């Protein structure tokens, strides 16, 4: 979900808000996954100490479509996307269960890409969704 949300957001920001169709999203999400794995591999020495498994096994697992992305992938995403990534969480729910208020919990790459609009995602504890600005 993380890779697809980021890929969809990056596409929308670069294409006047247009969204990818399902096939395009699957392809873009997997391409982004590969790009992020390449960034992680290039930064191996700074990432490896924080892993609970050997680095090659980590990258092999992260390369699979079924593996969830997390903090290392979010930190690597701006280098792959060439834009910042911001993560939000819901702080209040509306009467029908929708999100009523958000809080930014993390921002990655803002210093490297200060004048570039970020891809924003909502983290719900186990899932990432794309946040689009109106």
Helices and strands as residue ranges (DSSP letters): H 2-14, H 22-42, H 44-47, G 48-50, H 55-62, H 71-81, E 85-93, E 99-108, E 119-123, E 128-131
